[in-house]
């Protein structure tokens, strides 16, 4: 009887602990890069314009980052349970924040973010995630998506080049690789793909709106050449590891 009482007591404690965890803490953490901006509303405050094109309103932006134009990378919790008097951006609570170093332009960071998400969706075979960044995939059915991927795995973003950019449109090309298990080709099992793209800024952020597999003259034709090109520009040949 004593053992049963002890077990019941522990169960009650466990339930109380679970109930005490805020609902927002269970949400997926947000990892993002962006720029601090001063918003001229309600007396003025500092927000974040993410490289995904989304506005973020932090509840606890550290004092040292409250300067217009500061480039940052941060991890945060979405606070959909909170409402503010200023209707500007998504409310978030900062978990960690650091200065973002490097010479990449806003357009380059945006393109890297978007294509990293796109290839992450390929690797996870997650159609919903793909449709969140790629408007061309909106009409795809799950089986069509799987047929499109085929047997390829380990999609990796290697290089991004911006041709033109303004506040609503970014064009350029990117290079990524994908592996075909069991293949014996001359590129270490990797298939090199080059894609020309157009990104458009929508109300909910930047999206891929047009793309083609047209080649680009003068680019390396081997995996080792592509990796060397990437390392010269970024210091890494895997752009998913640039910031996080």
Residue pairs with C-beta under 8 A, 6 or more apart in sequence:
22 81
23 81
24 77
24 78
24 79
24 80
24 81
24 82
24 93
25 77
27 77
27 78
27 80
28 78
29 75
29 76
29 77
29 95
30 74
30 75
30 76
30 77
30 78
30 92
31 73
31 74
31 75
31 244
32 48
32 50
32 51
32 52
32 56
32 73
32 74
32 76
32 113
33 50
33 51
33 71
33 72
33 73
33 74
33 100
33 109
33 113
33 243
34 48
34 49
34 50
34 51
34 52
34 56
34 71
34 72
34 74
35 48
35 49
35 51
35 69
35 70
35 71
35 72
35 106
36 46
36 47
36 48
36 61
36 65
36 66
36 67
36 68
36 69
36 70
36 71
36 72
37 46
37 47
37 48
37 49
37 68
37 69
38 44
38 45
38 46
38 47
38 68
39 45
39 46
39 47
39 86
39 88
41 86
41 88
42 85
42 86
45 57
45 86
46 58
46 61
46 65
46 66
47 55
47 56
47 57
47 58
47 88
47 89
48 55
48 56
48 57
48 58
48 61
48 72
48 74
48 89
49 55
49 56
50 56
50 205
51 106
51 109
51 110
51 113
52 110
52 113
52 114
52 205
52 206
53 110
53 201
53 202
53 204
53 205
53 206
54 89
54 90
54 204
54 205
55 88
55 89
55 90
56 76
56 89
56 90
56 91
56 92
57 84
57 86
57 88
57 89
57 90
57 91
57 92
58 76
58 91
58 92
58 93
58 94
59 79
59 82
59 91
59 92
59 93
59 94
60 93
60 94
61 94
61 97
62 94
62 97
65 72
65 97
65 99
70 99
71 99
71 100
71 101
72 97
72 98
72 99
72 100
73 97
73 98
73 100
73 243
73 244
74 94
74 95
74 96
74 97
74 98
75 94
75 95
75 96
75 97
75 244
76 92
76 93
76 94
76 95
77 92
77 93
77 95
78 90
78 91
78 92
79 91
79 92
79 93
80 91
82 91
83 91
84 91
100 243
104 112
105 162
105 165
106 165
107 162
107 165
107 170
107 172
108 160
108 162
110 170
110 199
110 206
111 160
111 162
111 170
111 172
111 174
111 197
111 199
112 157
112 160
112 239
112 242
113 206
114 133
114 199
114 206
114 207
114 208
115 157
115 160
115 174
115 176
115 197
115 208
115 239
116 157
116 239
116 240
117 129
117 132
117 133
118 130
118 133
118 134
118 208
119 155
119 156
119 157
119 176
119 240
120 126
120 129
120 240
121 127
121 129
121 130
121 132
121 133
121 134
122 130
122 149
122 152
122 155
122 178
123 153
123 154
123 155
125 145
125 146
125 149
127 137
127 140
127 142
127 145
130 137
130 140
130 145
131 137
131 138
131 140
133 206
133 207
133 208
134 207
134 208
135 200
135 207
135 208
135 209
136 208
136 209
136 210
136 211
137 145
140 148
151 180
151 181
152 178
152 179
152 180
152 191
153 178
153 179
153 180
153 181
154 177
154 178
154 179
155 176
155 177
155 178
156 176
156 177
156 178
156 238
156 240
157 174
157 175
157 176
157 238
157 239
157 240
158 174
158 175
158 176
158 177
158 226
158 227
158 229
158 230
158 237
158 238
158 239
159 174
159 175
159 226
159 229
159 230
159 233
159 239
160 172
160 173
160 174
160 175
160 239
161 172
161 173
161 174
161 216
162 170
162 171
162 172
163 171
163 172
163 173
164 170
164 171
164 172
165 171
167 201
168 200
168 201
169 198
169 199
169 200
169 201
170 198
170 199
170 206
171 196
171 197
171 198
171 199
172 196
172 197
173 194
173 195
173 196
173 197
173 216
174 194
174 195
174 197
175 192
175 193
175 194
175 195
175 219
175 226
175 229
175 230
176 193
176 195
177 190
177 191
177 192
177 193
177 223
177 226
178 190
178 191
178 193
179 189
179 190
179 191
180 189
180 191
181 189
183 189
183 191
185 191
186 222
187 222
187 223
188 223
188 224
190 223
192 221
192 222
192 223
192 226
193 213
194 213
194 214
194 215
194 216
194 219
195 211
195 212
195 213
196 211
196 212
196 213
196 214
196 216
197 208
197 210
197 211
198 208
198 209
198 210
198 211
199 206
199 207
199 208
199 209
200 206
200 207
200 209
201 207
219 226
219 229
220 226
220 228
220 229
226 237
227 237
228 237
230 236
230 237
230 238
230 239
231 237
234 242
236 242
